[in-house]
Amino acid sequence: MPDIYICDIVSNERLRETVYAITAECPGFAACAGQFVGVKCGEERLLRRPISICNADGGRFTLVFEALGDGTRWLSQRKTGQRLDILGPLGNGFHVPNGNIIVVGGGIGVPPLLFAARSAKGAVTAVLGFRDSSRIILKEEFESACKKVIIATDDGSSGFHGTVSPPLTELLESGAYDSVIACGPLVMLKAAAEISKQHGVQCMVSLEERMACGVGACMVCACAAEKDGERRMSRVCRDGPVFDAEEVMFI
């Protein structure tokens, strides 16, 4: 079982209207890119909220999340000096390869890719998609961690006008990349997986699913997967959230 930590909040920064970045200090806590934690959001809420780790280093970690429900709104109101009760690290993270990689993110799926980019040993190009310019987050942080950053917006208000698929295709056609790491909406992950396969490049995807326990007991986050010709139901919280894209049965 993962450990429970009581962590001191170092900072809470509002990045956009409903997006926050909380950094906490927790001696002994260590994680890899792609893992997540379960955050206890008040005594009256039984279920922890699963939140991806945006960065972890030297006993400090950062969570970037969107305040949408009661639990995450409670979390967004935490102050410096207060404490967080977390369970983690949870799940299986990215196996970041040594070669040149492309990280592909969409919306609130972008934060864990910053951890992956900072963990990479080769050159990293980021392709980040957002609905419009007002929703762009962590651009400067990616620019400091990556060789190149491409922003795509659905409405064309910033960067490339459209989805992440055309920029990703163009990059892979160059033959300069060894793998793709993606996190975001399912439709984006499916496109990234298909484009990567067409170009003979390995693709890892981090799935976003509703979770309850976070440790594989409740099966709320089950998804269809196929490995070695055998179809099975996998638990995103325990078997993932990161999967080889070829194992995931996108619907």
Backbone hydrogen bonds in HBPLUS format (Angstrom, degrees):
<---DONOR---> <-ACCEPTOR-->    atom                        ^
c    i                          cat <-CA-CA->   ^        H-A-AA   ^      H-
h    n   atom  resd res      DA  || num        DHA   H-A  angle D-A-AA Bond
n    s   type  num  typ     dist DA aas  dist angle  dist       angle   num
A0088-GLY N   A0003-ASP O   2.93 MM  85  5.64 166.1  1.95 163.1 166.6     1
A0005-TYR N   A0086-ILE O   2.85 MM  81  5.34 160.3  1.88 153.8 160.6     2
A0086-ILE N   A0005-TYR O   2.93 MM  81  5.34 166.5  1.94 158.1 161.8     3
A0007-CYS N   A0084-LEU O   2.78 MM  77  5.08 161.5  1.81 152.5 156.0     4
A0084-LEU N   A0007-CYS O   2.78 MM  77  5.08 151.2  1.87 140.8 150.5     5
A0008-ASP N   A0025-GLU O   3.11 MM  17  5.24 152.1  2.19 154.2 151.2     6
A0025-GLU N   A0008-ASP O   2.75 MM  17  5.24 162.4  1.78 154.0 157.6     7
A0009-ILE N   A0082-GLN O   2.84 MM  73  5.61 174.1  1.85 173.0 171.1     8
A0081-GLY N   A0009-ILE O   2.93 MM  72  5.32 168.3  1.95 141.9 145.1     9
A0010-VAL N   A0023-THR O   2.72 MM  13  5.49 157.6  1.77 145.1 152.4    10
A0011-SER N   A0023-THR O   3.24 MM  12  5.29 156.0  2.30 141.6 142.2    11
A0023-THR N   A0011-SER O   3.00 MM  12  5.29 159.9  2.04 141.0 147.2    12
A0013-GLU N   A0021-ALA O   2.89 MM   8  5.12 168.8  1.91 145.5 145.9    13
A0021-ALA N   A0013-GLU O   2.77 MM   8  5.12 152.5  1.84 149.7 158.9    14
A0015-LEU N   A0019-VAL O   2.78 MM   4  5.44 141.6  1.92 139.1 150.5    15
A0016-ARG N   A0019-VAL O   3.31 MM   3  4.96 163.6  2.34 129.6 131.7    16
A0019-VAL N   A0016-ARG O   3.37 MM   3  4.96 147.9  2.48  93.6 102.6    17
A0067-ALA N   A0018-THR O   2.74 MM  49  5.33 163.1  1.77 163.6 166.6    18
A0020-TYR N   A0065-PHE O   2.92 MM  45  5.62 161.2  1.95 163.8 168.9    19
A0065-PHE N   A0020-TYR O   2.99 MM  45  5.62 153.2  2.07 153.8 162.3    20
A0022-ILE N   A0063-LEU O   2.88 MM  41  5.29 155.8  1.94 157.7 158.1    21
A0063-LEU N   A0022-ILE O   2.84 MM  41  5.29 162.0  1.87 152.9 157.6    22
A0024-ALA N   A0061-PHE O   2.94 MM  37  5.66 159.5  1.98 163.8 169.4    23
A0061-PHE N   A0024-ALA O   3.05 MM  37  5.66 155.6  2.11 154.8 162.5    24
A0026-CYS N   A0059-GLY O   2.56 MM  33  5.05 173.4  1.56 173.4 172.8    25
A0029-PHE N   A0026-CYS O   3.01 MM   3  5.66 161.8  2.04 145.3 147.2    26
A0035-GLN N   A0032-CYS O   3.18 MM   3  6.05 164.8  2.21 145.4 146.9    27
A0094-PHE N   A0033-ALA O   2.73 MM  61  5.78 152.1  1.81 143.4 152.8    28
A0053-ILE N   A0035-GLN O   3.18 MM  18  6.21 165.3  2.20 153.5 148.9    29
A0036-PHE N   A0090-LEU O   3.15 MM  54  5.20 160.2  2.19 135.7 141.8    30
A0090-LEU N   A0036-PHE O   2.71 MM  54  5.20 164.6  1.73 163.6 165.7    31
A0037-VAL N   A0051-ILE O   3.00 MM  14  5.58 162.1  2.03 147.0 149.4    32
A0051-ILE N   A0037-VAL O   2.93 MM  14  5.58 160.6  1.97 159.9 166.4    33
A0038-GLY N   A0087-LEU O   2.84 MM  49  4.89 164.4  1.86 145.4 150.8    34
A0087-LEU N   A0038-GLY O   2.81 MM  49  4.89 149.3  1.91 138.6 148.9    35
A0039-VAL N   A0049-ARG O   2.90 MM  10  5.06 170.7  1.91 135.2 135.7    36
A0049-ARG N   A0039-VAL O   2.85 MM  10  5.06 160.7  1.88 139.8 140.2    37
A0040-LYS N   A0085-ASP O   2.94 MM  45  5.51 175.5  1.94 173.2 173.2    38
A0045-ARG N   A0042-GLY O   3.34 MM   3  5.78 165.2  2.37 111.6 116.0    39
A0054-CYS N   A0062-THR O   2.82 MM   8  5.39 152.8  1.89 158.1 162.7    40
A0062-THR N   A0055-ASN O   2.79 MM   7  5.21 152.8  1.86 150.2 153.1    41
A0057-ASP N   A0060-ARG O   2.78 MM   3  5.40 158.3  1.83 155.9 163.6    42
A0060-ARG N   A0057-ASP O   3.07 MM   3  5.40 155.3  2.13 111.9 119.7    43
A0073-ARG N   A0069-GLY O   2.94 MM   4  5.99 148.7  2.04 148.8 158.4    44
A0074-TRP N   A0070-ASP O   2.96 MM   4  6.12 152.0  2.04 143.0 150.3    45
A0075-LEU N   A0071-GLY O   3.00 MM   4  6.34 155.2  2.07 144.0 151.1    46
A0076-SER N   A0072-THR O   2.90 MM   4  6.08 150.0  1.99 141.0 148.6    47
A0077-GLN N   A0074-TRP O   3.15 MM   3  5.43 148.4  2.26 104.4 113.6    48
A0078-ARG N   A0075-LEU O   3.12 MM   3  5.52 168.4  2.14 117.2 118.8    49
A0082-GLN N   A0079-LYS O   3.07 MM   3  5.68 163.5  2.09 134.3 138.7    50
A0092-ASN N   A0240-GLY O   2.60 MM 148  5.20 167.8  1.62 132.8 136.8    51
A0178-ASP N   A0100-ASN O   2.80 MM  78  5.54 167.6  1.82 152.4 155.9    52
A0101-ILE N   A0123-ALA O   2.99 MM  22  6.50 152.7  2.06 160.3 168.5    53
A0125-THR N   A0101-ILE O   3.03 MM  24  6.49 156.8  2.09 152.6 159.8    54
A0102-ILE N   A0179-SER O   3.07 MM  77  6.53 148.6  2.18 146.9 156.6    55
A0181-ILE N   A0102-ILE O   2.87 MM  79  6.24 161.2  1.90 162.2 166.9    56
A0103-VAL N   A0125-THR O   2.92 MM  22  6.35 154.6  1.99 151.6 160.0    57
A0127-VAL N   A0103-VAL O   2.85 MM  24  6.22 163.9  1.87 166.8 170.9    58
A0104-VAL N   A0181-ILE O   2.75 MM  77  6.12 159.8  1.79 156.3 162.5    59
A0183-CYS N   A0104-VAL O   2.99 MM  79  6.53 149.7  2.09 159.5 167.6    60
A0105-GLY N   A0127-VAL O   3.00 MM  22  6.47 155.7  2.06 150.4 158.0    61
A0129-GLY N   A0105-GLY O   2.79 MM  24  6.11 169.2  1.80 153.0 156.2    62
A0106-GLY N   A0183-CYS O   3.16 MM  77  6.67 140.6  2.32 146.5 150.9    63
A0109-GLY N   A0106-GLY O   2.94 MM   3  5.25 154.4  2.01 135.4 136.5    64
A0107-GLY N   A0129-GLY O   2.94 MM  22  6.35 162.7  1.97 168.8 169.8    65
A0110-VAL N   A0107-GLY O   3.18 MM   3  5.89 162.7  2.21 120.0 122.3    66
A0113-LEU N   A0110-VAL O   2.97 MM   3  5.58 144.1  2.10 123.9 134.5    67
A0114-LEU N   A0111-PRO O   3.02 MM   3  5.57 150.8  2.11 116.2 124.2    68
A0116-ALA N   A0112-PRO O   3.30 MM   4  6.66 153.0  2.37 138.9 146.0    69
A0117-ALA N   A0113-LEU O   2.84 MM   4  6.06 158.0  1.88 146.3 151.9    70
A0118-ARG N   A0114-LEU O   2.98 MM   4  6.17 156.6  2.03 147.2 153.2    71
A0119-SER N   A0115-PHE O   3.04 MM   4  6.18 125.7  2.35 135.5 149.5    72
A0119-SER N   A0116-ALA O   3.08 MM   3  5.01 135.2  2.29  94.3 107.3    73
A0120-ALA N   A0117-ALA O   3.37 MM   3  5.35 151.4  2.46  97.7 105.6    74
A0147-LYS N   A0124-VAL O   2.77 MM  23  5.60 146.1  1.88 151.3 162.8    75
A0126-ALA N   A0148-LYS O   2.89 MM  22  6.32 162.7  1.92 156.5 159.3    76
A0150-ILE N   A0126-ALA O   2.72 MM  24  6.03 165.4  1.74 160.4 165.4    77
A0128-LEU N   A0150-ILE O   2.87 MM  22  6.25 162.1  1.90 168.9 174.3    78
A0152-ALA N   A0128-LEU O   2.87 MM  24  6.08 159.6  1.91 156.1 155.3    79
A0130-PHE N   A0152-ALA O   2.87 MM  22  6.33 152.6  1.95 157.0 165.8    80
A0154-ASP N   A0130-PHE O   3.05 MM  24  6.59 146.2  2.16 148.4 158.9    81
A0135-ARG N   A0132-ASP O   3.07 MM   3  5.73 162.4  2.11 119.6 125.2    82
A0136-ILE N   A0133-SER O   3.38 MM   3  5.51 171.1  2.39 107.9 110.3    83
A0142-PHE N   A0138-LEU O   3.01 MM   4  6.26 157.3  2.06 154.8 160.2    84
A0143-GLU N   A0139-LYS O   2.96 MM   4  6.21 153.5  2.03 148.4 156.5    85
A0144-SER N   A0140-GLU O   3.08 MM   4  6.34 139.8  2.24 142.4 151.9    86
A0145-ALA N   A0141-GLU O   3.23 MM   4  6.45 131.2  2.48 134.9 147.2    87
A0145-ALA N   A0142-PHE O   3.06 MM   3  5.03 132.5  2.30  95.6 108.9    88
A0146-CYS N   A0142-PHE O   2.82 MM   4  5.74 137.2  2.01 155.5 164.3    89
A0160-PHE N   A0151-ILE O   2.79 MM   9  6.18 151.4  1.87 161.9 154.7    90
A0153-THR N   A0160-PHE O   2.91 MM   7  6.24 159.8  1.95 171.8 173.8    91
A0156-GLY N   A0153-THR O   3.22 MM   3  5.13 154.4  2.28  99.5 107.2    92
A0162-GLY N   A0153-THR O   2.91 MM   9  5.66 158.1  1.95 137.1 141.8    93
A0168-LEU N   A0164-VAL O   3.06 MM   4  6.14 160.4  2.10 155.5 161.8    94
A0169-THR N   A0165-SER O   2.90 MM   4  6.08 161.4  1.94 157.4 162.4    95
A0170-GLU N   A0166-PRO O   3.01 MM   4  6.22 165.2  2.03 155.0 158.4    96
A0171-LEU N   A0167-PRO O   3.01 MM   4  6.22 158.6  2.06 149.1 154.5    97
A0172-LEU N   A0168-LEU O   3.02 MM   4  6.24 164.4  2.05 153.8 157.6    98
A0173-GLU N   A0169-THR O   2.97 MM   4  6.14 144.7  2.10 148.1 157.8    99
A0174-SER N   A0171-LEU O   3.14 MM   3  5.51 150.7  2.23 105.6 114.2   100
A0175-GLY N   A0172-LEU O   3.10 MM   3  5.55 155.3  2.17 110.8 117.7   101
A0180-VAL N   A0202-GLN O   2.83 MM  22  6.23 147.8  1.93 149.4 160.2   102
A0204-MET N   A0180-VAL O   2.87 MM  24  6.30 158.8  1.91 157.5 162.8   103
A0182-ALA N   A0204-MET O   2.88 MM  22  6.25 158.5  1.92 157.6 164.9   104
A0206-SER N   A0182-ALA O   2.89 MM  24  6.31 146.9  2.00 153.0 163.8   105
A0188-MET N   A0185-PRO O   3.03 MM   3  5.37 124.5  2.35 106.1 119.9   106
A0189-LEU N   A0185-PRO O   3.02 MM   4  6.37 156.8  2.07 153.5 160.9   107
A0190-LYS N   A0186-LEU O   2.90 MM   4  6.13 159.7  1.95 154.8 159.7   108
A0191-ALA N   A0187-VAL O   3.19 MM   4  6.35 157.7  2.24 138.1 143.6   109
A0192-ALA N   A0188-MET O   2.90 MM   4  6.15 162.9  1.93 152.6 157.3   110
A0193-ALA N   A0189-LEU O   2.90 MM   4  6.06 156.5  1.96 148.5 154.8   111
A0194-GLU N   A0190-LYS O   3.01 MM   4  6.22 159.7  2.05 148.4 153.6   112
A0195-ILE N   A0191-ALA O   2.94 MM   4  6.11 166.2  1.96 155.6 159.2   113
A0196-SER N   A0192-ALA O   2.99 MM   4  6.02 159.9  2.03 143.8 149.8   114
A0197-LYS N   A0193-ALA O   3.00 MM   4  6.14 159.2  2.04 145.4 151.2   115
A0198-GLN N   A0194-GLU O   3.00 MM   4  6.22 155.0  2.07 145.8 152.5   116
A0199-HIS N   A0195-ILE O   3.26 MM   4  6.51 136.8  2.46 139.6 149.9   117
A0199-HIS N   A0196-SER O   3.10 MM   3  5.24 132.5  2.33  98.2 110.9   118
A0201-VAL N   A0196-SER O   2.93 MM   5  5.05 176.5  1.93 145.8 144.7   119
A0200-GLY N   A0197-LYS O   3.10 MM   3  4.95 165.2  2.12 104.1 108.0   120
A0245-ALA N   A0203-CYS O   2.87 MM  42  5.50 172.6  1.88 151.2 151.2   121
A0205-VAL N   A0243-PHE O   2.90 MM  38  5.49 164.7  1.93 162.3 165.7   122
A0243-PHE N   A0205-VAL O   2.84 MM  38  5.49 159.1  1.88 157.4 162.9   123
A0207-LEU N   A0241-PRO O   2.88 MM  34  5.32 157.5  1.93 146.9 143.5   124
A0236-VAL N   A0221-CYS O   3.33 MM  15  5.58 166.8  2.34 122.3 126.0   125
A0223-CYS N   A0234-SER O   2.75 MM  11  5.32 151.4  1.83 150.6 160.6   126
A0234-SER N   A0223-CYS O   2.76 MM  11  5.32 163.2  1.79 166.0 163.9   127
A0249-MET N   A0224-ALA O   3.19 MM  25  5.57 169.9  2.20 139.6 137.1   128
A0225-ALA N   A0232-ARG O   2.87 MM   7  5.49 164.3  1.90 170.8 170.6   129
A0232-ARG N   A0225-ALA O   2.86 MM   7  5.49 163.2  1.89 158.8 160.2   130
A0226-GLU N   A0247-GLU O   2.64 MM  21  4.82 152.0  1.72 139.0 149.1   131
A0227-LYS N   A0230-GLU O   2.99 MM   3  5.33 158.6  2.03 144.4 144.8   132
A0230-GLU N   A0227-LYS O   2.96 MM   3  5.33 165.0  1.99 115.3 119.7   133
A0239-ASP N   A0235-ARG O   2.67 MM   4  5.28 145.0  1.79 149.4 161.8   134
A0240-GLY N   A0236-VAL O   3.11 MM   4  4.49 128.2  2.39 103.9 115.8   135
A0247-GLU N   A0244-ASP O   2.87 MM   3  5.58 160.2  1.91 123.7 130.2   136
A0248-VAL N   A0245-ALA O   3.24 MM   3  5.45 142.3  2.39 102.5 112.1   137
